[in-house]
C-alpha cells in the first residue's frame, strides 16, 4: 500500500485558490439554514463569505499573515482546505465594537447575529476545537479588546466540547476581563436555535 504522507500547510496554494473564489451575499445553503440575505448583506459580513467553482460556501480562516485555510460547506458536505491550517474566521470589525462573540462555526456567528442583531459586536469562529496557534491568535484579540474595556461572550455549542473550549478561552483571557458564556436554552448550537425561532414565527403568522 502507498505510504500516507501528512497534508503539509501550503500557504501559496491556499492563497492562489482563495483568489479564484467569489464573495457572495446569499447562497441556497445559507438560506436553507435560516440565514437571511439581510444578515449576510450586513456590513459586518460583507467580504467574509465566498463561493467556489463547485458552488460550495467558503469561510476563509486567517492568521496574522493573512488567509491560511478555509472551511467548505454545502447541504451534505463539510470540509477544510487541504494544505491549509485553521486560523480564525472573523466578521468585519469597527473601532466602536464593545462585545466580542466567539462561536465554533461561522454559521453559528451568522445565526447569533440574526437572533441578537447588534452594531457593536464582532464575531470570531474557531472551526471547532482550539489549536495552540488559534489560542495564540485569540489571546492577542482578547488582550486588545480588554484594553479598551470590551466584553467577551463565549457562544460555543451546548455540549462537552463546547464546555472544553469555554475553559480554554477563559484560560487565555486577561484575569480581569468581562467574560461570560451564553448557550441556547433548548438547542445544541445557535443555528439550531435560529431554525427553531424561524419555525415558531411561521406558526405565529399562520394563526
Secondary structure, DSSP 8 states (H G I E B T S, - for coil): ----------HHHHHHHHHT-EE-S--HHHHHTT--HHHHTSTTTTTS-EE-TT--EEEEEEETTEEEEEEEEETTEEEE-TT----BEE----TT--EEEEESSHHHHHHHHHHS--TTEEEEE-SSS--HHHHHHHHHHHHHHHHTT-EEEE---SSHHHHHHHHHHHHHS-TT-EEEE---SSSSSHHHHHHHHHHHHHHHHH-
